[in-house]
Amino acid sequence: METSEYTTLASVELRHWWHRGMRAISAVLLDPHYARWPGLRILDAGCGTGGDGLFLGRYGQVIGIDYSPEALRWASQRMSGRVSRGSVLALPFADDSFDLVTSYDVLYHQGVPDEATALAEVRRVLRPGARLLLRLPAYNWLRSRHDRQVHTRRRYTAGQARAMLTAAGFEVERCTYGLTLLFPLSLATRLLERFTPDRGDASAMSLPAAPVNELLHNVMALEAAWIAAGRDFPFGLSVIALARNAKPFTPRPPAAASRPQPVEVPR
């Protein structure tokens, strides 16, 4: 992601309709399992500027990891310093350290050339039976200027996300698209980009006017309610999957030189 995008993200992510809506969807997927079970050990893998780490604190102690020093500068303030610099390709944590791992819009990035390695690392640090909540951008044909700004490598279908998780040894419990009700608007905006000049200076994460921001958030709240009722969306701008580490884990560590020293998670 461009450095300037981290500054924009940090300034808007606690109020922006998209971030609030996605946290609402995360909540309806996680609450049935964890709302009455506080005290989880949670890893936010690719924590960005820390807004989601604040939300995840409702379920327990959250540790964030990100490769960007700029992102960690913001995340450290919001997460009381419980952050580390590192890559999802070589997580600096001991085996079976976490009850829950979240990874929001990370595996799509140019800095993650191999999703299989990243998912193997997530599975390694998850204890047996623990869960991963994964979010990815949908459909390669929906690439936009924003994808250039955030260094997108690829976008996914729900079927591809399911296949990746299953191949990595996860049991997929839910897999749905999100940002479906606003999909026509998003599609029109991205098609319009092809006929307008690209000045390279407009961020897709800027905060809209307050009434528009609240209206769009309310639309996302409807999507969260639909998902909470056990229903999935057949298309959308994002793919969201909840998967369980159900199978016994057989360690296959990468070369010692490429893995940071493990960090023991406080219990």
N, C-alpha and C positions, 0 to 999 in steps of 0.2 A: 504494500500500500504506500502511496505517496505520503511523505512526512506531513504535508499540509492536511491530509485527510484525517490523520490522528487528532490533530488540533480541533478540526471540525467535529469529529465524532465525539470527543470528550465534552465538547460544549453543548451537544444536543441530545446525546443518547438517553439521558434520564427523562427527557420530555418528548422526544420525537415519536410520532404515531407508530412508525414501523417497529422501532425497538420496544415500545410498550406493548404493542400487539403481539410481537414474537415472544416476549416474556409471559404474556397471558397464555399463549399456546403451550409454552414450556410448563407453566404451572398446572394446566389441566392434564398434561401427560404425567407429570411427576407426583402431583398431590395424591392420587389413589394409592400410590406405593409408599409415600414418605411424609405425608402431611402430619401423621400421628407418630412419626418416628424421627424426632429431632436428634441431632448429634452425629450425623453422617460425616464421614471424611470425604471431601469432594475436591476433585481437580477440574478446573476450568482450563482446558487445553487450547491455548490460543485466546487468552483472556482479553486481548485488546486493551482498552482504556478502563476496564474494570466495572462498567455498569452492570453487566450480567453477574459478576461476582457478588455485587451488593444484593441482587435479587436471590441468588443461590444461598445466601447466608441464612435464609429462613429454614433451610434443611440441615444446617450444621456448619462445620468449619471448612472454609473454602481456601484453597491454595490456587493461585493463578500462575500460568507459565506462558510466556510469549517470547518470540525471537527479536522483537523490535524494542530497542531501548526507549524510543519515544513513547511507545504504548505503555511500557512498564513505568515510566515516570508518572503517568496519570493513574495507572492501576494501583501503584503502591500507595498513593494517597487515599484512594477509595477502599482499599482492601487491607488497610493497616499494616502495610509492609509484607503481607503474606504472598509474595510473588517471587518468581525466579525467572532468569533468562535461560531459554533453552528451546530445543526443537521438538516437535511432535514425532520426529523420526528417531529420536533417542532421548526418551524422557528420563530425567535425572532423579528417579524415584525407585525405591525397592519394590520387588514383586509383591503383589497382594496388598498394596498400600491403601486403596480407595474403595469406598462403597458406591460411588457414583462418579463418572467422568462425563463432562459436557464438552462438546466441540462445535462451536457455532461458526459456520462459514469459514473454515480453516483448510480442510483437505483439498478444496478447489484451487488453492493458491499456487502460484509458480514456484514458491519455495518448498512445496511438498510434491516432488515429482513422482512419488510412489505411495499411493494410498494404502497398499497392502502392508508396507513396513509400519506406517503410522498406526493402522488398526491393530497390528500385532503388538506394538508397544502399549497401546491403550489396554488391550486384553491382558498383557503382562502385569500392569500395575493395578488392574481391577482384581478384587478377590472373587472367587467362584460364586456365581449367583448374582453378582453386582451388575449394574446397568451403565450403558452408554446412551446419552441423548445427543444425537447427531443432526446438524442442519447443514444443508448444501443448497447452492443456487440451482435452479432448474433450467433445462433445455439449452443446449449449445447455440441453437438458432436465435436465442434471445439475447445474445451478447450486445452490450451497449458501451457507451463512453465510460459509464461507471465501472465496467469490467476492466477497462484499461487503467483507470485510476487506482483500482484495488488489486491490480496484477492477477487477474483471473487466468488460470491455466485451462480449466474446463468447467462445464456445467453438466448436470446430471438429470436422468429420469428417475422416477421412484423405483422402477425395475432394476436399474443399474445400482442404486443405493442398496436395495435388498440383496442383490447378488454379491456385492462387495462385502457386506456384513456377514452373510452366510458363509462365504468362502473364508473369511477371517475367523470363523468359529463362534459367531454370535447367533443367538436365537432372536429373530426379529419379532417383537411384540406388537408394534404399531409402525406403520409407514404411510404417511399421507403428504399430499401437497398442502401448501399454505399460500396466503395472499392470492386467493382464488376469486373472491368477489370483486377485487379491484384489478383482476387480470386484464380485462379489456382496456382499461385506462393505461396500464403499464405497457401493453402491447402497442397501443396507439402512440404512446410517447416514444417508444423505441423505434417504431417505423418512421416517425416524424424526424428523428435524428438524422436519418439518411438523406434528408432533403434540406437540412439546415447547416450552416457553417459550424465547424468544430473549433472553438477558440481555446479549448483545453483548460479553461479556468473555472468552470461551473461545477460545483460539487452536488452530487445527487443526494447527499446527506444533509443538506441545509434544511433548517426548520421552516415549515410553511407558516402562514398567518394562523393565529390562535384558533379561530373558528374552523378553518380547514383542517388544522392538525387534530382538533377534537372530533370532527366528523369522521375523518379517516380512521382514527383510533376506535371509534364506535363500530365501524365496519369490521375492523379486526377483532373486536370483542365478540361480534356475532360468529365469526369463524371459530374462535376459541370455544364458544358455547356448543357449536356443531360438533367439534372434535371431542369435547367433554362428554357428549351424548353417545360416543362410540362410533361416530360416522367419519369416514375419510373423504377427502376431496379428490376427484379424478384428474385434476390439473391445477397448476398454479405457478407462482414465481419462485417458490422455495420447496424443497423436500425436507421433511422432518421425520426422523426415525428414532424409535426407542427400542433398544436391543439389550438382551441379557447375556452375560457371560456364563452360559449354561454348561459348557463342556470342560472337562479337566484340561488344564493348561500344561503343555509341554514346552519348557523354555528352549528357545533357539536364539540365543543372544548374538547380536552382530559382533563384528570385530572389536576387540577390547579398546583399540585406539579411538574408535568412533563414538563410544558411549561415555558420557560424563559419569563421575562417581555418584552412586545412589545417594539420595537424601532421604533420611528416615522421616516419615510423617508423624507429627505429634499425636499421641493417642490420649 
